[in-house]
């Protein structure tokens, strides 16, 4: 079931993402960026339901279902192998102290998007066997545009979507 795969991915990220983020916060020869553990892990996300209210809700990690495909070649009898397509979406908010700080806020989000994507992939690939999932395959990483959240450009919002497929086995 896709919920089982979502919960397994959530468990991996909650357990192992902090260590992966810590190792990427200050790369040798690179710029240090605050990479805190996501404030919330959601099993679905709708921007109409959860508006941008305050910075304490960010970053957010939404683990959203896309589809399930039965793999008949690997299924036999009552044992079914499924491939679940799941999107892992990280949403960031950066505050801007004024016009001169606008580029800095946008740059912070760019660095966060890149490092969170890399850290989540590393956590999933290193620890995929710890949850009962047979395999996790990363399909793509897509970066959203960084946009101001208001006309005064006092804060900016951006995100990254990591699309994965997780294979599990179900006995009917």
Residue, then its C-alpha position, 0 to 999 in steps of 0.5 A: x500500500x502506498x501509505x506504507x511506503x509514505x510512512x517508511x520514507x517519513x521514518x527514514x527522513x525523520x531518523x537520518x535526515x538531521x545527520x545528512x543535513x549536518x554534514x552539508x551545512x558547512x561544506x569545505x570551501x563552501x558557504x555555510x547555510x542553516x539546514x535545520x530539521x524540517x519543522x513538520x512532516x506532512x503526508x500530503x500538502x495543499x498550499x490553499x489549506x496551509x498558507x504561509x503563516x510564519x517562519x516557525x512552520x518552515x522548512x516543511x517536508x511533504x511526502x505526497x503520493x502520486x501513483x502505484x503500479x503493480x509489477x506483474x513480472x515479480x508477483x506470484x500467487x498472493x504476493x504482490x510487488x508494487x512500485x509506488x511513485x512518491x514526491x518528497x517536497x521541501x518548502x523553505x521560507x527566508x526573511x529579507x531585512x530590506x532591498x539589499x538583503x533580497x538577493x541574500x534571502x534568495x541565495x539562502x533558499x537556493x543553497x537550502x534547496x540543493x543541500x536538502x535534495x542531496x541530503x534526502x537522497x543520501x538518507x533514502x539510499x543509505x537506509x532504504x533497507x531499514x524500513x521493509x521497502x525493497x528498493x528506492x529509486x530516485x527519478x528526478x529532482x526539480x527546483x521551484x522558482x524562488x518567489x516573494x511572499x508579499x509585495x514588500x519583498x519581506x520574505x521569499x518562498x521556494x522549494x525542491x521536489x525529489x521524485x522517487x519510486x519505492x518498491x514493496x511487497x504485499x501479501x494479499 
